[in-house]
Structures are given as structure tokens and as C-alpha cells.
């Protein structure tokens, strides 16, 4: 078990090393769509690359999610066959968002031996997610276009 300070130090080292191994600018929050962002997540059991759809307006969240969902077969066939879709994902804060993600288990941010595996997973999956997004961005961001 790590102290809170030790845990924070290890996580900081993890992200610094990831940036050194894969020194590129990721899309993340720069989608140009409000409350629509890509994220990296890692803890002591799993790593995830996620697309979080979290507008305060539930109708907008629903529309964005349905747009991505309408592309689900393409995403699975041409980009990421392991993507998971959840329309109503409950955050620990109680907030409900929509989320699409891929996950790698049996790794840990606290086990430096698994870091290369996590880094490769992050790089491959985020790059793939970004290519999918750029391919269908015009459709996704146009709320007037039907799903």
C-alpha cells in the first residue's frame, strides 16, 4: 500500500514517462465540441481510453451518443472491435454521462513492469479513436443532421 504522496509521485512519474515515450499532442479536450472529450485513465487494475460525452443538456448528450452509436458497426469493423458503449454511465459524483471506451486489464500504474504495455495500449487505442473521430467529425458535430 502506498501513501497518498507516494501514489501521487508514482502517477506523476507514469505520465511524464508516457509523454517521453510517446511525445505527441493528443486530441483529448480539443475536439471543438463542448463537453465531448477523449481521456486516458489508469489505476491499479486497468487502463482505459475513453470518449466521454457529458453535456449538461441531456438531449445534447443523447444526440451525440446516438450519432456515435449509429457508427458503432463501422467503429467495431474498421477501428476498434472491442469498444464498449454505455448510454448512461454513472460517475462516482452521481453525474450521468455517456461513454465509449476500450480497456486493458491485469496491469497497474503502480507496477512499473506493466508501464510499457500500458503506454503501447494508450498509443494504439487513442490514435485509433482519433482517426475514427476525424473521419466522422462533421457528422458527429452537426446536431441538425439526423442520426
C-alpha positions as CSV (number, residue, x, y, z in Angstrom):
1,X,0.0,0.0,0.0
2,X,1.3,3.4,-0.9
3,X,0.8,6.7,1.0
4,X,-1.2,9.3,-0.8
5,X,2.0,11.3,-1.5
6,X,3.8,8.2,-2.8
7,X,0.8,7.3,-5.0
8,X,0.8,10.8,-6.5
9,X,4.5,10.7,-7.1
10,X,4.2,7.3,-9.0
11,X,1.3,8.6,-11.1
12,X,3.3,11.8,-11.9
13,X,6.3,9.7,-13.0
14,X,4.0,7.5,-15.0
15,X,2.6,10.4,-17.0
16,X,6.0,12.0,-17.5
17,X,7.4,8.7,-18.8
18,X,4.4,8.2,-21.1
19,X,4.9,11.7,-22.6
20,X,8.6,10.9,-23.2
21,X,7.9,7.5,-24.8
22,X,5.0,9.0,-27.0
23,X,5.8,12.7,-27.4
24,X,2.8,13.9,-29.4
25,X,-0.1,16.2,-28.9
26,X,-3.2,14.1,-28.3
27,X,-6.7,15.4,-29.3
28,X,-8.2,14.9,-25.8
29,X,-10.3,18.0,-24.9
30,X,-9.6,19.8,-28.2
31,X,-12.5,18.2,-30.2
32,X,-14.2,21.6,-30.7
33,X,-17.3,20.0,-29.3
34,X,-18.3,21.3,-25.9
35,X,-18.2,18.5,-23.2
36,X,-17.1,15.9,-25.7
37,X,-13.6,14.6,-24.9
38,X,-11.1,11.8,-25.2
39,X,-9.4,10.7,-22.0
40,X,-6.7,8.4,-20.7
41,X,-7.4,6.5,-17.4
42,X,-5.2,4.2,-15.4
43,X,-5.4,2.8,-11.9
44,X,-4.2,-0.3,-10.0
45,X,-6.3,-2.8,-12.1
46,X,-6.9,-1.4,-15.6
47,X,-6.2,1.2,-18.2
48,X,-8.8,2.8,-20.4
49,X,-9.0,5.1,-23.4
50,X,-12.4,6.8,-23.3
51,X,-14.7,9.1,-25.2
52,X,-16.8,10.9,-22.6
53,X,-19.9,12.7,-23.7
54,X,-21.1,14.9,-20.9
55,X,-23.1,18.0,-21.9
56,X,-25.3,19.3,-19.1
57,X,-28.2,19.2,-21.5
58,X,-29.4,15.6,-21.5
59,X,-30.9,16.0,-25.0
60,X,-27.5,17.0,-26.5
61,X,-25.8,14.1,-24.7
62,X,-28.4,11.8,-26.1
63,X,-28.0,13.1,-29.7
64,X,-24.1,12.9,-29.6
65,X,-24.3,9.4,-28.1
66,X,-26.8,8.2,-30.7
67,X,-24.6,9.6,-33.5
68,X,-21.6,7.6,-32.3
69,X,-23.9,4.6,-31.7
70,X,-25.1,4.9,-35.3
71,X,-21.5,4.5,-36.3
72,X,-20.9,1.5,-33.9
73,X,-20.6,-1.1,-36.6
74,X,-18.1,1.0,-38.5
75,X,-16.1,1.6,-35.3
76,X,-16.1,-2.1,-34.5
77,X,-15.4,-3.3,-38.0
78,X,-12.8,-0.7,-39.1
79,X,-11.3,0.8,-36.0
80,X,-11.8,-0.9,-32.6
81,X,-13.8,-4.2,-32.3
82,X,-13.5,-4.0,-28.5
83,X,-15.2,-0.7,-28.0
84,X,-17.8,-0.7,-25.2
85,X,-20.8,1.7,-25.4
86,X,-22.7,2.9,-22.4
87,X,-25.5,5.4,-22.8
88,X,-26.0,6.0,-19.0
89,X,-22.6,5.8,-17.3
90,X,-22.8,6.8,-13.6
91,X,-19.7,8.7,-12.3
92,X,-18.8,8.4,-8.6
93,X,-20.0,12.0,-8.3
94,X,-23.5,10.9,-9.2
95,X,-23.3,12.6,-12.6
96,X,-24.6,10.6,-15.6
97,X,-22.6,10.8,-18.8
98,X,-22.4,8.7,-22.0
99,X,-19.2,6.9,-22.6
100,X,-17.5,4.7,-25.2
101,X,-14.3,3.1,-24.1
102,X,-11.7,0.3,-24.6
103,X,-10.0,-1.3,-21.6
104,X,-6.9,-3.3,-20.8
105,X,-6.9,-5.3,-17.5
106,X,-4.3,-7.1,-15.4
107,X,-2.0,-4.1,-15.4
108,X,-1.3,-1.4,-12.8
109,X,0.0,2.1,-12.7
110,X,1.8,1.0,-9.5
111,X,3.7,-1.8,-11.3
112,X,6.4,-0.2,-13.5
113,X,6.8,-3.5,-15.3
114,X,3.4,-3.0,-16.9
115,X,4.1,0.6,-17.9
116,X,5.4,-0.3,-21.4
117,X,2.2,-2.4,-22.0
118,X,0.0,0.5,-20.9
119,X,1.9,3.0,-23.0
120,X,1.5,0.9,-26.1
121,X,-2.2,0.3,-25.3
122,X,-2.8,4.1,-24.8
123,X,-0.9,5.0,-28.0
124,X,-2.6,2.4,-30.2
125,X,-6.1,2.9,-28.9
126,X,-6.1,6.7,-28.7
127,X,-4.6,7.0,-32.1
128,X,-7.3,4.7,-33.5
129,X,-10.1,6.7,-31.6
130,X,-8.7,9.9,-33.0
131,X,-8.6,8.6,-36.6
132,X,-12.3,7.5,-36.2
133,X,-13.3,10.9,-34.8
134,X,-11.6,12.9,-37.6
135,X,-13.1,10.6,-40.2
136,X,-16.7,11.3,-38.9
137,X,-16.3,14.6,-37.1
138,X,-18.5,16.6,-39.5
139,X,-21.4,14.2,-38.9
140,X,-20.8,13.9,-35.2
141,X,-20.7,17.7,-34.5
142,X,-23.7,18.6,-36.7
143,X,-26.6,18.4,-34.3
144,X,-29.0,19.2,-37.1
145,X,-28.0,16.1,-39.1
146,X,-30.3,13.1,-38.3
147,X,-28.9,10.0,-36.7
